[in-house]
Amino acid sequence: MAKTIKEKNQLECNKRAREKYAKEKTTSIAIRFMHNTEADLLEYLNSMPNKAGYIKSLIRADMERH
């Protein structure tokens, strides 16, 4: 079903709002894993249902130790 112009404008407006919020309130950090030397790390991380939560919990635990 084709979207009306009004629906398309609303979708674009929502997209801009999400992007603005993400830019102002969040930071993204990327990490790369070497397939041949860090496959175990990648496999373990991929087994976590909430990767971001797991990484944040590790950082918080490390902060408490130091």
VENDA-V273139 format. One record per residue. RES is the residue in one letter. D_CENTER is the distance of its C-alpha to the mean C-alpha in whole Angstrom. Layout:
# VENDA-V273139
res;d_center
RES;D_CENTER
RES;D_CENTER
This chain:
# VENDA-V273139
res;d_center
M;31
A;31
K;29
T;31
I;31
K;30
E;27
K;26
N;26
Q;25
L;22
E;21
C;22
N;19
K;17
R;18
A;17
R;14
E;13
K;16
Y;14
A;11
K;13
E;15
K;13
T;10
T;9
S;7
I;8
A;9
I;11
R;14
F;16
M;20
H;21
N;24
T;24
E;21
A;21
D;21
L;18
L;16
E;18
Y;18
L;14
N;14
S;16
M;14
P;13
N;10
K;9
A;7
G;10
Y;12
I;11
K;12
S;15
L;16
I;16
R;18
A;20
D;21
M;21
E;24
R;26
H;26
